[in-house]
Amino acid sequence: MADERGGGPSFLARLILVLLGVAFLGAAWVWHRKDTDPNAARLVERVSGGRVHGGAANP
C-alpha cells in the first residue's frame, strides 16, 4: 500500500482554502445585491471606505 502522508495539502490548508472560497462567494453575492438591497449597499459602502458610488444606500 502506498503511504498517503506526503501527498497533497494538509487538512488545515484545505480548510483555509474552503473558508476563503466561501468568503469570496459571499462577498460577490453581497456586491451583486448592493443595487437592490439597502442593507447590502450600506455594508459594501462601509467595507470599501465610502468609495462606492450609487446603489440603494445613496438615493
N, C-alpha and C positions, 0 to 999 in steps of 0.2 A: 504494500500500500504506500502511496505517496504521502509524504508529510505536508500538510497544507498550512503550516505555521508561517512560512515566509512569503506566501502568495497573497497579493492584494493589500489594500489598506486596512488599518485596524478598525475595530468597532467604533472607537471614539472619532476617528477621521470620517467614517461613514455617517455617523450621527450628526457631526458638524455640517457635512455637505447636505444632508437631508434638511436640517434646520435652516441653512442658508437658502436652499431652494424654496422651501415653504415661505420664508420671509420675503423672498423676491416675488413670488407669485402673489402674496398678499399685498405687497406694495404696488404691483402692477394693477391689481384689481381695484385698489383704492384710487389710484391715479385715473383709471378708466371711469370710475364713478364720480369724479370730482365735479363734472359739469352738471350732474343731475341731483346729487345729494349734498345738501349744505354741510352736513357733518363731515363728509369726506373732503369737501373743499377746504373747510377750516383746518382739518388735520394736515392736508397737503401743504397749505399755506404756513402752518405753524412749524412743520418739519423743515420746509425749504427756506425758512427765514423770511418769508414775505416776498419771495422772488416770483411767485406765480401770479399772472395777471388774468383777470376774467374768472369765470366759474360761478358757482352758485353762492359762494361766500361774499362776493362783491356785486350786489345787484345794481 
